[in-house]
Amino acid sequence: MRAAVMSLIGVKDVKKTIIIGILLCLLSCAVSFSATYSYLITQTGVSNIMTVGEVRTSIQEEFDPPAQLSPGISFRKEPFAVNEGNLPCFIRMRADYSTVKAGDFCTLTGLDTTCWVKEEDGYYYYKYLHAPGEKTQTAPFSGVHISNDCNEIDLYNFDIAIYAEAIQHKDHDGPHPENEYLTEWQQYHKE
């Protein structure tokens, strides 16, 4: 009988050990699950918002066209550039004539050599960095004079178109040397 009692006690201990083992496994799983769940819930997302810069210009012109084009007259044509983008930029402008002959008998007057520099490529370069929303302080020229030597036929379909370009300034906060406008345009043409 004693052997039977011992054997009964041994079975009870084994069952108890198994039950305790199962409960410990379940408890361990529950703790692991709650820790993982807590970690996943407390994670926050980060979003990086990037905006694209834009370089865009427009031309505002003060223009007093003559009633009739004729040899020897002068009239006001004063083009300004406006930086409509959201980046600082350098600007250049050019006057294009409707015909090659028109360029021969027209002279641009009132040239501004303080803020603008005319280069060999025919462009007038604005020497200063142009901030967003800003209009150039001056125009590269303020008028046009038609030579006395031209004929009335030379003035047929006569037109002067103003063309403006802008280039982004790469070092927004750095120093601005006097000839930086030209360096930026030269770099642009190399790329």
TORMARDREN-337084 format. One record per residue: x, y, z of N, C-alpha, C, O in turn; residue in three letters; residue number from 1. Coordinates in steps of 0.1 Angstrom, whole numbers, plus 5000, padded with zeros to 4 digits. Layout:
N
n_u; n_v; n_w; ca_u; ca_v; ca_w; c_u; c_v; c_w; o_u; o_v; o_w; type; seq
X; Y; Z; X; Y; Z; X; Y; Z; X; Y; Z; ALA; NUM
...
//
This chain:
191
n_u; n_v; n_w; ca_u; ca_v; ca_w; c_u; c_v; c_w; o_u; o_v; o_w; type; seq
5008; 4988; 5000; 5000; 5000; 5000; 5009; 5012; 5000; 5006; 5023; 4994; MET; 1
5019; 5011; 5007; 5028; 5022; 5007; 5033; 5025; 4993; 5034; 5037; 4989; ARG; 2
5036; 5015; 4985; 5041; 5017; 4972; 5030; 5024; 4963; 5033; 5032; 4955; ALA; 3
5018; 5020; 4966; 5007; 5026; 4958; 5005; 5040; 4962; 5003; 5049; 4953; ALA; 4
5007; 5043; 4974; 5006; 5057; 4979; 5018; 5065; 4973; 5015; 5077; 4969; VAL; 5
5029; 5060; 4973; 5041; 5067; 4967; 5039; 5069; 4952; 5042; 5080; 4947; MET; 6
5034; 5060; 4946; 5032; 5061; 4932; 5021; 5071; 4929; 5022; 5079; 4919; SER; 7
5011; 5072; 4938; 5000; 5082; 4936; 5006; 5096; 4938; 5002; 5105; 4931; LEU; 8
5014; 5097; 4948; 5020; 5110; 4951; 5029; 5114; 4940; 5029; 5126; 4936; ILE; 9
5037; 5105; 4934; 5046; 5108; 4923; 5038; 5113; 4910; 5042; 5122; 4903; GLY; 10
5027; 5107; 4908; 5018; 5111; 4896; 5013; 5125; 4899; 5012; 5133; 4889; VAL; 11
5008; 5128; 4911; 5003; 5141; 4915; 5014; 5151; 4913; 5011; 5162; 4908; LYS; 12
5026; 5148; 4917; 5037; 5158; 4915; 5040; 5161; 4901; 5043; 5172; 4897; ASP; 13
5040; 5150; 4893; 5043; 5152; 4878; 5032; 5160; 4872; 5035; 5169; 4864; VAL; 14
5019; 5158; 4875; 5008; 5165; 4870; 5010; 5180; 4874; 5008; 5189; 4866; LYS; 15
5013; 5182; 4887; 5015; 5195; 4892; 5026; 5203; 4885; 5025; 5214; 4882; LYS; 16
5037; 5196; 4882; 5048; 5201; 4876; 5045; 5205; 4861; 5048; 5216; 4856; THR; 17
5037; 5196; 4855; 5033; 5199; 4841; 5024; 5211; 4840; 5025; 5220; 4832; ILE; 18
5014; 5212; 4849; 5005; 5223; 4850; 5012; 5236; 4853; 5010; 5246; 4846; ILE; 19
5021; 5235; 4862; 5029; 5247; 4865; 5038; 5252; 4853; 5039; 5264; 4850; ILE; 20
5043; 5242; 4846; 5051; 5245; 4834; 5043; 5251; 4823; 5047; 5261; 4817; GLY; 21
5031; 5246; 4821; 5022; 5251; 4811; 5018; 5266; 4815; 5018; 5275; 4806; ILE; 22
5014; 5268; 4828; 5011; 5281; 4832; 5022; 5291; 4831; 5020; 5302; 4827; LEU; 23
5034; 5287; 4834; 5046; 5295; 4832; 5048; 5299; 4817; 5052; 5310; 4814; LEU; 24
5046; 5289; 4808; 5047; 5292; 4794; 5037; 5302; 4789; 5040; 5311; 4782; CYS; 25
5024; 5300; 4794; 5014; 5309; 4790; 5016; 5323; 4796; 5014; 5333; 4789; LEU; 26
5021; 5324; 4808; 5025; 5336; 4814; 5036; 5343; 4806; 5036; 5355; 4804; LEU; 27
5046; 5335; 4802; 5057; 5341; 4794; 5052; 5346; 4781; 5056; 5357; 4776; SER; 28
5043; 5339; 4774; 5038; 5343; 4761; 5030; 5356; 4763; 5031; 5365; 4755; CYS; 29
5022; 5357; 4774; 5014; 5369; 4776; 5023; 5381; 4778; 5020; 5392; 4773; ALA; 30
5033; 5379; 4786; 5042; 5390; 4789; 5049; 5395; 4776; 5050; 5407; 4773; VAL; 31
5054; 5385; 4768; 5060; 5388; 4755; 5051; 5395; 4746; 5055; 5405; 4739; SER; 32
5039; 5390; 4745; 5029; 5396; 4736; 5026; 5411; 4740; 5025; 5420; 4732; PHE; 33
5024; 5413; 4753; 5020; 5427; 4758; 5032; 5436; 4756; 5030; 5448; 4753; SER; 34
5044; 5431; 4758; 5056; 5440; 4756; 5057; 5444; 4741; 5060; 5455; 4737; ALA; 35
5055; 5434; 4732; 5056; 5437; 4718; 5045; 5446; 4713; 5047; 5455; 4706; THR; 36
5033; 5443; 4718; 5022; 5452; 4715; 5024; 5466; 4719; 5020; 5475; 4712; TYR; 37
5029; 5468; 4731; 5032; 5481; 4737; 5042; 5488; 4728; 5041; 5500; 4725; SER; 38
5052; 5481; 4724; 5063; 5487; 4716; 5057; 5492; 4702; 5060; 5503; 4698; TYR; 39
5049; 5483; 4696; 5043; 5486; 4683; 5034; 5498; 4684; 5033; 5506; 4675; LEU; 40
5026; 5499; 4694; 5017; 5510; 4696; 5023; 5523; 4698; 5019; 5533; 4693; ILE; 41
5035; 5523; 4705; 5041; 5536; 4709; 5050; 5541; 4697; 5055; 5552; 4699; THR; 42
5052; 5534; 4686; 5060; 5539; 4675; 5052; 5551; 4668; 5040; 5550; 4666; GLN; 43
5059; 5561; 4665; 5053; 5573; 4658; 5060; 5574; 4644; 5072; 5570; 4643; THR; 44
5053; 5579; 4635; 5058; 5581; 4621; 5063; 5595; 4620; 5059; 5604; 4626; GLY; 45
5073; 5596; 4611; 5079; 5609; 4608; 5078; 5611; 4593; 5081; 5602; 4585; VAL; 46
5072; 5622; 4589; 5072; 5625; 4575; 5080; 5638; 4572; 5079; 5648; 4579; SER; 47
5088; 5637; 4562; 5096; 5648; 4557; 5089; 5655; 4546; 5086; 5649; 4535; ASN; 48
5086; 5667; 4548; 5079; 5675; 4537; 5090; 5683; 4530; 5097; 5691; 4536; ILE; 49
5090; 5682; 4517; 5100; 5689; 4509; 5092; 5697; 4499; 5083; 5693; 4493; MET; 50
5097; 5710; 4497; 5091; 5718; 4487; 5101; 5720; 4476; 5113; 5720; 4478; THR; 51
5096; 5722; 4464; 5104; 5724; 4453; 5106; 5739; 4450; 5096; 5747; 4451; VAL; 52
5118; 5743; 4448; 5121; 5757; 4445; 5117; 5760; 4431; 5118; 5751; 4422; GLY; 53
5114; 5772; 4429; 5110; 5776; 4415; 5117; 5790; 4412; 5116; 5799; 4419; GLU; 54
5123; 5790; 4400; 5128; 5802; 4395; 5120; 5806; 4383; 5119; 5799; 4373; VAL; 55
5113; 5818; 4384; 5104; 5822; 4373; 5104; 5837; 4373; 5104; 5844; 4383; ARG; 56
5105; 5843; 4361; 5105; 5857; 4360; 5094; 5862; 4350; 5089; 5854; 4342; THR; 57
5091; 5874; 4352; 5082; 5881; 4342; 5087; 5895; 4339; 5096; 5900; 4345; SER; 58
5082; 5900; 4328; 5087; 5914; 4324; 5075; 5924; 4326; 5064; 5921; 4322; ILE; 59
5078; 5935; 4333; 5069; 5946; 4334; 5076; 5957; 4326; 5087; 5961; 4328; GLN; 60
5068; 5962; 4317; 5074; 5972; 4308; 5066; 5985; 4308; 5054; 5985; 4308; GLU; 61
5073; 5996; 4309; 5068; 6009; 4307; 5070; 6013; 4293; 5082; 6016; 4289; GLU; 62
5060; 6014; 4285; 5061; 6015; 4270; 5051; 6026; 4265; 5039; 6025; 4267; PHE; 63
5057; 6036; 4259; 5049; 6046; 4252; 5051; 6045; 4237; 5060; 6052; 4232; ASP; 64
5043; 6037; 4231; 5045; 6036; 4216; 5042; 6048; 4209; 5032; 6055; 4212; PRO; 65
5049; 6051; 4198; 5046; 6063; 4190; 5033; 6061; 4182; 5030; 6049; 4179; PRO; 66
5026; 6071; 4179; 5014; 6070; 4170; 5018; 6064; 4157; 5010; 6056; 4151; ALA; 67
5029; 6068; 4152; 5034; 6062; 4139; 5049; 6061; 4139; 5056; 6070; 4143; GLN; 68
5054; 6050; 4134; 5068; 6048; 4134; 5074; 6056; 4121; 5068; 6055; 4110; LEU; 69
5084; 6063; 4124; 5090; 6070; 4113; 5105; 6072; 4116; 5109; 6072; 4128; SER; 70
5113; 6074; 4106; 5128; 6077; 4108; 5130; 6089; 4117; 5123; 6099; 4116; PRO; 71
5140; 6088; 4126; 5144; 6099; 4135; 5136; 6100; 4148; 5139; 6109; 4155; GLY; 72
5127; 6091; 4151; 5119; 6093; 4163; 5125; 6085; 4174; 5133; 6076; 4172; ILE; 73
5121; 6089; 4186; 5125; 6082; 4199; 5113; 6079; 4206; 5103; 6087; 4206; SER; 74
5112; 6068; 4214; 5101; 6065; 4222; 5105; 6057; 4235; 5116; 6051; 4235; PHE; 75
5097; 6057; 4245; 5100; 6051; 4257; 5097; 6036; 4257; 5086; 6032; 4252; ARG; 76
5107; 6028; 4261; 5105; 6013; 4262; 5115; 6010; 4273; 5127; 6009; 4271; LYS; 77
5109; 6007; 4285; 5117; 6005; 4297; 5112; 5992; 4304; 5103; 5992; 4311; GLU; 78
5120; 5981; 4301; 5116; 5968; 4306; 5122; 5965; 4320; 5134; 5967; 4322; PRO; 79
5114; 5961; 4329; 5119; 5956; 4342; 5116; 5941; 4344; 5107; 5936; 4338; PHE; 80
5124; 5935; 4351; 5122; 5920; 4354; 5117; 5919; 4368; 5121; 5926; 4377; ALA; 81
5108; 5909; 4370; 5102; 5906; 4383; 5105; 5891; 4386; 5102; 5883; 4378; VAL; 82
5111; 5889; 4398; 5113; 5875; 4403; 5100; 5870; 4409; 5096; 5874; 4420; ASN; 83
5093; 5861; 4401; 5080; 5856; 4406; 5082; 5842; 4412; 5072; 5836; 4416; GLU; 84
5094; 5837; 4413; 5097; 5824; 4419; 5098; 5825; 4434; 5096; 5836; 4440; GLY; 85
5103; 5815; 4440; 5105; 5815; 4455; 5120; 5813; 4459; 5123; 5810; 4470; ASN; 86
5128; 5815; 4449; 5143; 5814; 4452; 5150; 5827; 4447; 5145; 5833; 4437; LEU; 87
5161; 5831; 4454; 5169; 5842; 4448; 5175; 5838; 4435; 5179; 5827; 4433; PRO; 88
5176; 5848; 4426; 5182; 5844; 4413; 5189; 5856; 4407; 5188; 5868; 4412; CYS; 89
5196; 5853; 4396; 5203; 5863; 4388; 5195; 5864; 4375; 5190; 5854; 4370; PHE; 90
5194; 5876; 4370; 5185; 5878; 4358; 5194; 5885; 4347; 5203; 5892; 4349; ILE; 91
5190; 5881; 4334; 5196; 5887; 4323; 5184; 5890; 4313; 5175; 5882; 4312; ARG; 92
5186; 5900; 4305; 5176; 5904; 4295; 5183; 5907; 4282; 5194; 5911; 4281; MET; 93
5175; 5906; 4271; 5180; 5908; 4258; 5168; 5915; 4249; 5157; 5911; 4251; ARG; 94
5172; 5923; 4240; 5162; 5929; 4231; 5164; 5922; 4217; 5175; 5922; 4212; ALA; 95
5153; 5916; 4213; 5153; 5910; 4200; 5145; 5918; 4190; 5134; 5922; 4193; ASP; 96
5151; 5920; 4178; 5144; 5928; 4168; 5137; 5918; 4158; 5141; 5907; 4156; TYR; 97
5126; 5923; 4152; 5119; 5915; 4142; 5126; 5911; 4130; 5124; 5901; 4124; SER; 98
5136; 5920; 4126; 5144; 5917; 4114; 5159; 5921; 4118; 5161; 5929; 4127; THR; 99
5168; 5915; 4110; 5182; 5919; 4112; 5184; 5934; 4109; 5192; 5940; 4116; VAL; 100
5177; 5938; 4099; 5179; 5952; 4095; 5174; 5962; 4106; 5179; 5973; 4108; LYS; 101
5163; 5958; 4113; 5158; 5966; 4124; 5169; 5968; 4135; 5169; 5979; 4140; ALA; 102
5176; 5958; 4138; 5187; 5960; 4147; 5198; 5970; 4143; 5205; 5976; 4151; GLY; 103
5199; 5971; 4129; 5209; 5981; 4124; 5205; 5995; 4125; 5214; 6004; 4127; ASP; 104
5192; 5998; 4125; 5188; 6012; 4126; 5182; 6016; 4139; 5177; 6027; 4140; PHE; 105
5182; 6007; 4149; 5177; 6011; 4162; 5188; 6012; 4172; 5198; 6005; 4171; CYS; 106
5187; 6021; 4181; 5197; 6023; 4192; 5189; 6024; 4205; 5179; 6031; 4206; THR; 107
5193; 6015; 4214; 5187; 6015; 4227; 5193; 6027; 4235; 5205; 6029; 4235; LEU; 108
5185; 6035; 4241; 5189; 6047; 4248; 5187; 6046; 4263; 5180; 6037; 4268; THR; 109
5193; 6055; 4271; 5191; 6055; 4285; 5197; 6042; 4292; 5191; 6037; 4301; GLY; 110
5208; 6038; 4287; 5214; 6026; 4292; 5219; 6028; 4307; 5224; 6038; 4310; LEU; 111
5215; 6018; 4315; 5219; 6018; 4329; 5232; 6009; 4331; 5231; 5997; 4330; ASP; 112
5243; 6016; 4333; 5255; 6008; 4335; 5259; 6007; 4350; 5270; 6001; 4353; THR; 113
5250; 6011; 4359; 5253; 6009; 4373; 5248; 5995; 4377; 5255; 5988; 4384; THR; 114
5236; 5992; 4374; 5230; 5979; 4378; 5231; 5968; 4367; 5230; 5956; 4370; CYS; 115
5233; 5972; 4355; 5233; 5963; 4343; 5247; 5963; 4336; 5253; 5974; 4335; TRP; 116
5251; 5951; 4331; 5263; 5951; 4323; 5259; 5943; 4310; 5254; 5932; 4310; VAL; 117
5263; 5950; 4299; 5260; 5943; 4286; 5273; 5935; 4282; 5284; 5940; 4282; LYS; 118
5271; 5922; 4280; 5282; 5913; 4276; 5282; 5911; 4261; 5272; 5915; 4254; GLU; 119
5292; 5904; 4257; 5294; 5901; 4242; 5283; 5893; 4236; 5280; 5893; 4224; GLU; 120
5276; 5885; 4245; 5265; 5876; 4240; 5252; 5884; 4237; 5242; 5878; 4233; ASP; 121
5252; 5897; 4239; 5240; 5905; 4236; 5231; 5907; 4248; 5221; 5915; 4247; GLY; 122
5233; 5900; 4259; 5225; 5901; 4271; 5229; 5912; 4280; 5241; 5915; 4281; TYR; 123
5219; 5918; 4287; 5222; 5928; 4297; 5220; 5920; 4310; 5210; 5914; 4313; TYR; 124
5231; 5919; 4318; 5231; 5911; 4331; 5229; 5921; 4342; 5235; 5931; 4344; TYR; 125
5219; 5917; 4351; 5216; 5924; 4363; 5226; 5920; 4373; 5227; 5908; 4376; TYR; 126
5234; 5929; 4379; 5246; 5926; 4387; 5242; 5921; 4401; 5251; 5915; 4408; LYS; 127
5230; 5923; 4405; 5227; 5920; 4419; 5218; 5908; 4420; 5210; 5905; 4411; TYR; 128
5219; 5902; 4432; 5210; 5891; 4435; 5196; 5896; 4436; 5193; 5906; 4443; LEU; 129
5187; 5889; 4430; 5173; 5893; 4429; 5164; 5884; 4438; 5163; 5872; 4436; HIS; 130
5158; 5890; 4449; 5151; 5883; 4459; 5137; 5879; 4453; 5132; 5886; 4444; ALA; 131
5131; 5869; 4458; 5117; 5865; 4454; 5107; 5877; 4456; 5107; 5884; 4466; PRO; 132
5099; 5879; 4446; 5089; 5889; 4446; 5094; 5903; 4443; 5087; 5913; 4442; GLY; 133
5107; 5904; 4440; 5113; 5917; 4438; 5114; 5921; 4423; 5115; 5912; 4415; GLU; 134
5112; 5934; 4421; 5114; 5939; 4407; 5127; 5946; 4406; 5132; 5951; 4416; LYS; 135
5134; 5945; 4395; 5147; 5951; 4393; 5146; 5966; 4396; 5136; 5972; 4393; THR; 136
5156; 5972; 4402; 5156; 5986; 4406; 5155; 5995; 4394; 5148; 6005; 4394; GLN; 137
5161; 5991; 4383; 5162; 5998; 4371; 5160; 5989; 4359; 5160; 5977; 4361; THR; 138
5158; 5995; 4347; 5157; 5987; 4335; 5171; 5988; 4328; 5178; 5998; 4331; ALA; 139
5174; 5979; 4320; 5187; 5979; 4313; 5188; 5991; 4303; 5199; 5997; 4301; PRO; 140
5177; 5996; 4298; 5176; 6007; 4290; 5162; 6013; 4291; 5153; 6007; 4297; PHE; 141
5160; 6026; 4287; 5148; 6032; 4289; 5141; 6037; 4276; 5129; 6042; 4277; SER; 142
5147; 6035; 4265; 5141; 6040; 4253; 5147; 6034; 4240; 5158; 6027; 4241; GLY; 143
5141; 6038; 4229; 5146; 6034; 4216; 5147; 6046; 4207; 5137; 6054; 4207; VAL; 144
5157; 6047; 4199; 5158; 6058; 4189; 5160; 6051; 4176; 5168; 6042; 4174; HIS; 145
5151; 6055; 4166; 5152; 6050; 4152; 5160; 6060; 4144; 5158; 6072; 4144; ILE; 146
5170; 6054; 4137; 5179; 6063; 4129; 5172; 6070; 4118; 5162; 6066; 4113; SER; 147
5178; 6082; 4115; 5173; 6090; 4104; 5176; 6083; 4090; 5169; 6086; 4080; ASN; 148
5185; 6074; 4090; 5190; 6067; 4078; 5181; 6056; 4073; 5183; 6051; 4062; ASP; 149
5171; 6052; 4080; 5162; 6041; 4076; 5151; 6046; 4067; 5148; 6058; 4067; CYS; 150
5145; 6037; 4060; 5133; 6040; 4051; 5120; 6036; 4058; 5120; 6029; 4067; ASN; 151
5110; 6041; 4053; 5096; 6038; 4058; 5094; 6022; 4056; 5088; 6016; 4065; GLU; 152
5099; 6017; 4046; 5098; 6002; 4043; 5105; 5994; 4054; 5101; 5983; 4057; ILE; 153
5116; 6000; 4059; 5124; 5993; 4069; 5115; 5991; 4082; 5118; 5982; 4090; ASP; 154
5106; 6000; 4084; 5098; 6000; 4096; 5085; 5991; 4095; 5078; 5990; 4105; LEU; 155
5083; 5985; 4083; 5072; 5977; 4081; 5073; 5964; 4090; 5084; 5958; 4089; TYR; 156
5063; 5960; 4098; 5064; 5949; 4107; 5075; 5950; 4117; 5081; 5940; 4121; ASN; 157
5078; 5962; 4121; 5089; 5964; 4130; 5084; 5960; 4144; 5073; 5964; 4148; PHE; 158
5093; 5954; 4152; 5090; 5950; 4165; 5103; 5947; 4173; 5113; 5943; 4168; ASP; 159
5102; 5951; 4186; 5113; 5948; 4195; 5107; 5939; 4206; 5099; 5944; 4214; ILE; 160
5112; 5927; 4207; 5107; 5918; 4218; 5118; 5917; 4229; 5130; 5917; 4226; ALA; 161
5113; 5918; 4241; 5122; 5917; 4252; 5122; 5903; 4258; 5111; 5897; 4260; ILE; 162
5133; 5897; 4260; 5134; 5884; 4265; 5142; 5884; 4278; 5153; 5890; 4279; TYR; 163
5137; 5877; 4288; 5144; 5876; 4301; 5146; 5862; 4305; 5137; 5853; 4303; ALA; 164
5157; 5859; 4312; 5160; 5846; 4318; 5165; 5848; 4332; 5170; 5859; 4336; GLU; 165
5163; 5838; 4340; 5168; 5838; 4354; 5175; 5825; 4357; 5171; 5815; 4351; ALA; 166
5184; 5826; 4366; 5192; 5814; 4370; 5192; 5814; 4386; 5194; 5825; 4392; ILE; 167
5190; 5803; 4391; 5190; 5801; 4406; 5203; 5805; 4412; 5214; 5801; 4407; GLN; 168
5203; 5812; 4423; 5216; 5815; 4430; 5218; 5803; 4439; 5210; 5799; 4447; HIS; 169
5230; 5797; 4438; 5232; 5784; 4445; 5236; 5786; 4459; 5232; 5778; 4468; LYS; 170
5243; 5796; 4463; 5247; 5798; 4477; 5238; 5810; 4483; 5242; 5821; 4483; ASP; 171
5226; 5806; 4488; 5217; 5816; 4492; 5222; 5825; 4503; 5219; 5837; 4503; HIS; 172
5229; 5820; 4513; 5233; 5828; 4524; 5248; 5832; 4524; 5253; 5839; 4533; ASP; 173
5255; 5828; 4514; 5269; 5832; 4513; 5272; 5846; 4509; 5263; 5853; 4506; GLY; 174
5285; 5850; 4508; 5288; 5863; 4503; 5285; 5865; 4488; 5284; 5855; 4481; PRO; 175
5283; 5877; 4484; 5280; 5880; 4470; 5291; 5889; 4464; 5289; 5901; 4464; HIS; 176
5301; 5883; 4458; 5311; 5891; 4452; 5305; 5899; 4440; 5294; 5896; 4435; PRO; 177
5312; 5909; 4436; 5307; 5919; 4426; 5304; 5912; 4413; 5294; 5915; 4406; GLU; 178
5312; 5903; 4408; 5309; 5896; 4395; 5303; 5883; 4396; 5304; 5874; 4387; ASN; 179
5296; 5880; 4407; 5290; 5867; 4410; 5280; 5863; 4399; 5278; 5852; 4395; GLU; 180
5272; 5873; 4395; 5262; 5871; 4384; 5268; 5865; 4372; 5262; 5855; 4366; TYR; 181
5280; 5869; 4368; 5286; 5864; 4356; 5292; 5850; 4358; 5290; 5841; 4350; LEU; 182
5297; 5847; 4370; 5302; 5834; 4374; 5291; 5824; 4374; 5293; 5813; 4368; THR; 183
5279; 5828; 4379; 5268; 5818; 4379; 5263; 5815; 4365; 5261; 5803; 4362; GLU; 184
5262; 5825; 4356; 5258; 5822; 4343; 5269; 5814; 4335; 5265; 5805; 4327; TRP; 185
5281; 5817; 4337; 5292; 5809; 4331; 5291; 5794; 4335; 5293; 5785; 4327; GLN; 186
5289; 5792; 4348; 5287; 5779; 4353; 5275; 5771; 4347; 5276; 5760; 4344; GLN; 187
5265; 5779; 4346; 5252; 5773; 4339; 5255; 5768; 4325; 5250; 5758; 4321; TYR; 188
5263; 5776; 4318; 5266; 5772; 4304; 5275; 5761; 4303; 5275; 5753; 4293; HIS; 189
5283; 5759; 4313; 5292; 5747; 4313; 5285; 5734; 4316; 5288; 5724; 4311; LYS; 190
5274; 5735; 4324; 5267; 5723; 4327; 5258; 5719; 4316; 5251; 5709; 4316; GLU; 191
//
